[in-house]
Each structure stands twice: as structure tokens, then as C-alpha cells.
Amino acid sequence: MKMIVVLYWILVIIAGVVIFGFYQKATNAVCKSKKNLTGRTAIVTGGTNGMGLRIATDFASRGARVIVACPFIDEGTQGRKTIVDKTGNNDVVFKMLDLASFDSVRCFAKEILDSEDRLDLLINNAGIAVARVRRSLTMDGLNLLMQVNYFGHFLLTLLLLPLMIKTGTPLEPGRIVNISSVLHFMAGTVNLDHINSRLYCNTFKLYGNSKLYLILFAHELSKKLKGKNVVINSVDPGAVGTNIFNQYWGGATGSIITYIFKNCFKTPWQGAQTAIHVALDSEAGKVSGELFKNCKLARAKSDAYDDMASAMLWAESVRLVKLDLDEAEFLTSSAYYH
């Protein structure tokens, strides 16, 4: 009898996965923008694999200068080659960026500011979800998962903002896109007392927190960017079969789960569509501090719109990435280039 009950629940779970998968496939939207990006410059973190590679490839196919960033030379070199081979666009650059190191983030940002005369699109896509890194600290003294997924992108965005403010116009604002996750809704909570904790959260919750903080960051920064011709929005790509599952579980389990997600839910190309839409669609460029899903405006969990929480997160993030509030405010102002 017990075995029958177990089999019953296994079948129920499988049926639920299949039904949800069919629903995701049926409702998945595709970016319909035909926008040409010749003369524009885009940066895609994690643009050498998974969804990031598909986003970078799309931008390159539209004629953009695309800078893909990751911390691995072999992956970066191969990712650039893949994009060039598929699009015929040779104006694709791979640059080293380790979001787990603030020195690396600052070095990357300085190189961009010194070498590029414009920056139109910044896609904060890179992320990790490795179970064993929950207790790991970076050289900067921060939780590894939280620094890669959130703090590194926070610092990178602020350092690159002056160039984006210089580039943006009322008709063509610079666009920042944060890749969040449905897990911000399921697992994310605002608890700034444990923002850098190695013990308080399991990896699932820690990942959810990092994705919620990206939305809160966009909410707060959007207020500071009013009138500066730069918008920032977040994206929930849905359940996507990428290598992040191999990171989390590893081995055969990770490969099997990745296969299931690619076939039952979304492929990386399908998962990339909303980010591409938010980066290119004319109507999406008129809003800031919002969340998109399936190429439409959506609602994040209510915590993501808490003005007090976003302001407190901003202040704590500035402190932890070793900026000060005056410097952060200066970077978000137009004064930097004037």
C-alpha cells in the first residue's frame, strides 16, 4: 500500500511538471522588435554561455558592438567565436570579468570607460547557484554567491553609469537589464541583518534573496536616474534549462535536470527573449524600475516595491562594495561628464 501511495505521488509530480512545462512552452513570448543596433554598444555579463550567449548573439546579429564578460579565458574565447561565426559580426569582444572580485570589477569598468566612447545596453546576466559556495567567502569578505549574483553587478552598474548617462538620449535612453528569477518570489526575503550571512540561509534561499535584491536595486536606482536618460528594469525569464543546474547539483543529476528543464520548460534561447525585449522594445524603454515576464510588464513580490527596504539595501550595498554614499550619488549624477 505504501509503495502504491509513493508511486501515486510520483505520477502526480510528473504530471504537474509536464502540465506546467506545456503551459510555459505555450505562453513563452518572443521578442518581436526589428531594431537595428548598428553603432550601439552592449555589455552582457555571462555572455559566453546559456541565456547570456543567446542575448549577446541577438545583439550582434543586429549590428551592435558586443562586449561579453566572464572570468574564464577558454569559455570567453569560445563564446566570442560562436557569436562571430553565427552572426558574421566581428565587432565582438571578450573581456575578463570576475564578479567575485571588486578589484576585477573596477579594472573591467576602468577599461570600458577608457576604451569605449558609448554604452547603450548593460545586461546584468551572470550568476551562480552552487550549493557548496553558501559558506564560501570572497577575497572581499562577502558571501560568494551573493557577491557574484548581486554585489558585483551593483558595483559594476554604478561604475559604468557615467558612460551610460553620457550616451543616453530622451529618444534612446541607455538600458540596464537585471536578470532576476521566479525564485525571488518563492524564496527571496529582505533581511539586511543577514545579507552577507554564510549560515542563516540555505543555497535555495540565498539565491532567491540575491534575485530579489536585484529587483530592489533597480527600484531604487530608477528613482535616482529620473531625467538622466537611462532606465533600469528586471526580468523573470521563467524556468530555463541552463548550466546553472550543473553548477548546483553537478554530475549526472545536474545533467538530467538541465535536460528536463530544456525540454519541459524553456531553452536558453526562449529564456533570453524577455531580456532582449526589455533591451530593445520602444515601449519597454519608457518605464524604469519594473519587472517583465514573457515580454510583458509583470509584478514582482510586494517586498520589491518597498521604498524603505530599497533605500536601506542601497546604503548597505554601497558600504559593502566599499564605496561611500557621496561617491555613489556622484556616479548616478550627470556631473561626472560635465
C-alpha positions as CSV (number, residue, x, y, z in Angstrom):
1,M,0.0,0.0,0.0
2,K,2.8,2.4,0.9
3,M,4.5,1.7,-2.4
4,I,1.3,2.5,-4.3
5,V,1.0,5.8,-2.4
6,V,4.6,6.7,-3.3
7,L,4.1,5.8,-7.0
8,Y,0.9,7.8,-7.0
9,W,2.6,11.0,-5.8
10,I,5.5,10.4,-8.2
11,L,3.0,10.3,-11.0
12,V,1.2,13.4,-9.7
13,I,4.5,15.3,-9.6
14,I,5.5,14.2,-13.1
15,A,2.1,15.1,-14.4
16,G,2.4,18.5,-12.7
17,V,5.8,19.1,-14.3
18,V,4.6,18.1,-17.7
19,I,1.5,20.4,-17.5
20,F,3.5,23.3,-16.2
21,G,6.1,22.7,-18.9
22,F,3.4,22.7,-21.7
23,Y,2.0,25.9,-20.2
24,Q,5.4,27.6,-20.2
25,K,6.1,26.5,-23.8
26,A,2.6,27.6,-24.9
27,T,2.8,31.1,-23.2
28,N,6.5,31.8,-23.9
29,A,6.7,35.1,-25.8
30,V,9.3,36.0,-28.4
31,C,10.8,39.4,-28.8
32,K,9.3,41.0,-32.0
33,S,11.5,44.0,-32.2
34,K,13.3,44.5,-35.5
35,K,15.5,47.2,-34.1
36,N,18.9,47.6,-35.7
37,L,21.8,48.2,-33.3
38,T,24.5,49.4,-35.7
39,G,26.6,52.0,-33.9
40,R,25.4,50.8,-30.5
41,T,27.5,49.1,-27.8
42,A,26.2,46.4,-25.4
43,I,27.8,44.6,-22.5
44,V,26.5,41.2,-21.4
45,T,27.9,39.7,-18.3
46,G,28.0,35.9,-18.5
47,G,27.5,36.5,-22.3
48,T,29.6,33.4,-23.2
49,N,27.1,30.7,-22.1
50,G,23.5,29.9,-21.5
51,M,21.0,32.8,-21.9
52,G,23.7,35.4,-21.9
53,L,25.2,33.8,-25.0
54,R,21.8,34.0,-26.8
55,I,21.3,37.6,-25.8
56,A,24.8,38.6,-27.0
57,T,24.3,36.7,-30.2
58,D,21.0,38.5,-30.9
59,F,22.6,41.9,-30.3
60,A,25.5,41.0,-32.6
61,S,23.1,39.9,-35.3
62,R,21.6,43.4,-35.2
63,G,24.9,45.0,-35.8
64,A,25.9,46.0,-32.2
65,R,29.4,46.1,-30.8
66,V,29.1,43.5,-28.2
67,I,31.3,43.0,-25.2
68,V,30.9,39.7,-23.5
69,A,32.3,39.3,-20.0
70,C,33.2,36.2,-17.9
71,P,36.0,35.0,-15.7
72,F,37.1,32.1,-17.8
73,I,39.5,32.5,-20.8
74,D,38.6,29.3,-22.6
75,E,34.8,29.9,-22.3
76,G,35.2,33.6,-23.2
77,T,37.3,32.8,-26.3
78,Q,34.9,30.1,-27.5
79,G,31.8,32.2,-26.7
80,R,33.1,35.1,-28.8
81,K,33.9,32.7,-31.7
82,T,30.4,31.2,-31.5
83,I,28.8,34.7,-31.7
84,V,31.1,35.8,-34.6
85,D,30.5,32.5,-36.5
86,K,26.7,32.7,-36.2
87,T,26.3,36.4,-36.9
88,G,29.2,37.4,-39.1
89,N,29.8,40.4,-36.9
90,N,33.5,40.7,-36.0
91,D,32.9,43.6,-33.6
92,V,32.5,41.2,-30.6
93,V,35.0,41.5,-27.8
94,F,35.6,39.2,-24.9
95,K,36.9,40.8,-21.7
96,M,37.7,39.1,-18.4
97,L,35.4,40.0,-15.5
98,D,35.3,38.1,-12.2
99,L,32.3,39.4,-10.3
100,A,33.6,37.7,-7.2
101,S,36.4,40.3,-7.1
102,F,35.8,44.0,-6.7
103,D,39.3,44.6,-8.0
104,S,38.3,42.8,-11.2
105,V,35.0,44.7,-11.4
106,R,36.9,48.0,-11.0
107,C,39.6,47.0,-13.5
108,F,36.9,46.0,-16.1
109,A,34.9,49.2,-15.6
110,K,38.0,51.4,-15.9
111,E,39.0,49.6,-19.1
112,I,35.5,50.2,-20.6
113,L,35.5,53.9,-19.5
114,D,38.9,54.4,-21.0
115,S,38.3,52.5,-24.3
116,E,34.7,52.9,-25.2
117,D,33.0,56.2,-26.3
118,R,29.5,55.0,-25.6
119,L,27.5,52.3,-23.7
120,D,23.9,51.7,-24.7
121,L,23.0,48.4,-23.1
122,L,24.1,46.7,-19.9
123,I,22.7,43.2,-19.3
124,N,23.5,42.0,-15.8
125,N,23.0,38.3,-16.6
126,A,25.8,36.3,-14.9
127,G,25.0,34.3,-11.8
128,I,25.8,31.2,-9.9
129,A,23.8,28.7,-7.8
130,V,26.3,26.3,-6.3
131,A,25.3,24.5,-3.1
132,R,28.9,24.3,-1.8
133,V,29.5,28.1,-2.1
134,R,26.9,29.0,0.6
135,R,29.6,29.1,3.2
136,S,32.4,30.5,0.9
137,L,33.7,34.0,1.2
138,T,35.4,36.0,-1.5
139,M,38.6,37.9,-1.0
140,D,36.4,41.0,-0.3
141,G,34.9,39.2,2.7
142,L,31.5,38.7,1.2
143,N,29.4,35.6,0.6
144,L,30.5,34.3,-2.8
145,L,27.0,33.6,-4.2
146,M,25.7,37.0,-3.1
147,Q,28.7,38.9,-4.5
148,V,28.6,37.2,-7.9
149,N,24.8,37.5,-8.3
150,Y,24.2,40.9,-6.7
151,F,27.0,42.9,-5.2
152,G,29.3,42.6,-8.2
153,H,26.6,43.7,-10.5
154,F,25.7,46.6,-8.1
155,L,29.2,47.9,-8.2
156,L,29.7,47.3,-12.0
157,T,26.5,49.2,-12.8
158,L,27.4,52.2,-10.7
159,L,30.9,52.4,-12.2
160,L,29.5,52.2,-15.7
161,L,26.6,54.6,-15.2
162,P,28.5,57.8,-16.1
163,L,29.2,56.4,-19.6
164,M,25.6,55.3,-20.0
165,I,24.3,58.8,-18.9
166,K,26.6,60.3,-21.4
167,T,25.3,58.0,-24.1
168,G,21.5,58.1,-23.4
169,T,19.1,60.5,-25.1
170,P,15.4,61.2,-24.5
171,L,14.5,59.1,-27.6
172,E,17.1,56.4,-27.0
173,P,17.8,56.0,-23.3
174,G,20.5,53.7,-22.1
175,R,19.0,50.5,-20.8
176,I,20.1,48.3,-17.9
177,V,18.5,44.9,-17.6
178,N,18.9,42.8,-14.4
179,I,18.2,39.1,-14.9
180,S,16.2,38.0,-11.8
181,S,14.3,34.8,-11.3
182,V,11.0,33.4,-10.2
183,L,12.8,32.3,-7.1
184,H,12.8,35.9,-5.9
185,F,9.1,35.3,-5.4
186,M,9.3,31.8,-3.9
187,A,12.4,32.2,-1.7
188,G,13.5,35.8,-1.5
189,T,13.2,37.9,1.6
190,V,14.5,41.2,2.7
191,N,16.7,40.7,5.8
192,L,19.6,43.1,5.8
193,D,20.9,41.8,9.1
194,H,21.8,38.6,7.2
195,I,22.6,40.0,3.8
196,N,26.1,38.6,3.9
197,S,25.4,35.5,6.1
198,R,27.0,32.2,5.4
199,L,24.9,30.3,8.0
200,Y,21.5,31.9,8.0
201,C,20.3,30.8,4.5
202,N,20.4,27.6,2.6
203,T,21.5,28.0,-1.0
204,F,18.0,28.0,-2.4
205,K,17.0,30.9,-0.2
206,L,20.3,32.7,-0.7
207,Y,19.8,32.5,-4.5
208,G,16.3,33.8,-4.1
209,N,17.5,36.7,-1.9
210,S,20.1,37.7,-4.5
211,K,17.5,37.8,-7.2
212,L,15.1,39.9,-5.1
213,Y,17.9,42.3,-4.3
214,L,18.5,42.9,-8.0
215,I,14.9,44.0,-8.3
216,L,15.1,46.2,-5.3
217,F,18.3,47.7,-6.7
218,A,16.5,48.5,-9.9
219,H,13.6,50.0,-8.0
220,E,15.9,52.3,-6.0
221,L,18.2,53.2,-8.9
222,S,15.3,54.1,-11.2
223,K,14.4,56.9,-8.8
224,K,18.0,58.3,-8.9
225,L,18.1,58.1,-12.7
226,K,15.0,60.2,-13.4
227,G,15.8,62.8,-16.1
228,K,19.1,61.2,-16.9
229,N,18.1,59.2,-20.0
230,V,18.9,55.8,-18.5
231,V,16.3,53.2,-17.5
232,I,16.8,50.0,-15.5
233,N,14.3,47.1,-15.4
234,S,14.4,43.5,-14.2
235,V,13.4,40.3,-16.0
236,D,12.0,37.0,-14.8
237,P,13.0,34.6,-17.6
238,G,11.0,31.7,-16.3
239,A,12.3,28.1,-15.7
240,V,15.2,27.8,-18.1
241,G,17.4,24.8,-18.8
242,T,20.9,26.2,-18.4
243,N,24.2,25.0,-16.9
244,I,23.3,26.6,-13.6
245,F,21.7,23.2,-12.7
246,N,25.0,21.5,-13.4
247,Q,26.6,24.0,-11.0
248,Y,24.2,23.3,-8.3
249,W,23.9,19.5,-8.4
250,G,26.8,18.5,-10.6
251,G,27.4,15.2,-12.3
252,A,24.6,13.1,-13.8
253,T,21.9,14.7,-11.6
254,G,22.7,18.2,-12.9
255,S,22.8,17.0,-16.5
256,I,19.4,15.2,-16.1
257,I,17.7,18.2,-14.5
258,T,19.2,20.5,-17.2
259,Y,17.8,18.2,-19.9
260,I,14.4,18.1,-18.2
261,F,14.2,21.9,-17.9
262,K,15.3,22.4,-21.5
263,N,12.7,20.0,-22.9
264,C,9.9,20.5,-20.4
265,F,10.3,24.3,-19.8
266,K,12.4,26.8,-21.6
267,T,15.5,26.5,-23.7
268,P,18.2,29.2,-23.2
269,W,17.0,30.9,-26.4
270,Q,13.4,31.0,-25.2
271,G,14.6,32.2,-21.7
272,A,16.5,35.1,-23.4
273,Q,13.5,36.6,-25.2
274,T,12.2,38.8,-22.4
275,A,15.6,40.3,-21.7
276,I,16.0,41.1,-25.4
277,H,12.5,42.6,-25.5
278,V,13.3,44.8,-22.5
279,A,16.6,45.9,-24.1
280,L,15.0,46.8,-27.5
281,D,11.3,47.4,-27.3
282,S,10.3,51.0,-27.6
283,E,7.5,50.8,-25.0
284,A,9.8,48.9,-22.6
285,G,12.2,51.8,-22.8
286,K,9.6,54.2,-21.4
287,V,9.4,52.6,-18.0
288,S,12.0,52.1,-15.2
289,G,12.2,50.1,-12.0
290,E,9.8,47.5,-13.3
291,L,9.7,43.7,-13.8
292,F,9.0,42.0,-17.1
293,K,8.0,38.4,-17.8
294,N,7.1,36.8,-21.1
295,C,7.8,40.1,-22.8
296,K,5.2,41.9,-20.8
297,L,5.1,44.1,-17.7
298,A,4.6,41.9,-14.6
299,R,4.5,42.3,-10.8
300,A,7.3,41.2,-8.5
301,K,6.6,40.2,-5.0
302,S,5.4,43.1,-2.9
303,D,8.7,43.4,-1.0
304,A,10.4,44.5,-4.2
305,Y,8.4,47.8,-4.2
306,D,9.2,48.8,-0.6
307,D,10.8,52.2,-0.7
308,M,12.3,51.9,2.8
309,A,13.8,48.5,2.1
310,S,15.3,49.6,-1.2
311,A,16.8,52.7,0.4
312,M,18.3,50.6,3.2
313,L,19.6,48.0,0.8
314,W,21.2,50.7,-1.3
315,A,23.0,52.2,1.7
316,E,24.2,48.8,2.9
317,S,25.3,47.7,-0.6
318,V,27.3,50.9,-1.0
319,R,29.1,50.2,2.2
320,L,29.8,46.6,1.4
321,V,31.2,47.2,-2.1
322,K,33.5,49.8,-0.4
323,L,32.0,52.9,-2.0
324,D,30.7,55.8,0.1
325,L,27.4,57.5,-0.3
326,D,28.8,60.7,-1.8
327,E,30.7,58.7,-4.4
328,A,27.6,56.6,-5.2
329,E,25.5,59.7,-5.6
330,F,28.1,61.3,-7.8
331,L,28.3,58.3,-10.1
332,T,24.5,58.4,-10.6
333,S,24.6,62.1,-11.4
334,S,25.2,63.7,-14.8
335,A,28.0,65.8,-13.3
336,Y,30.7,63.1,-14.0
337,Y,31.0,64.1,-17.6
338,H,30.3,67.8,-17.3
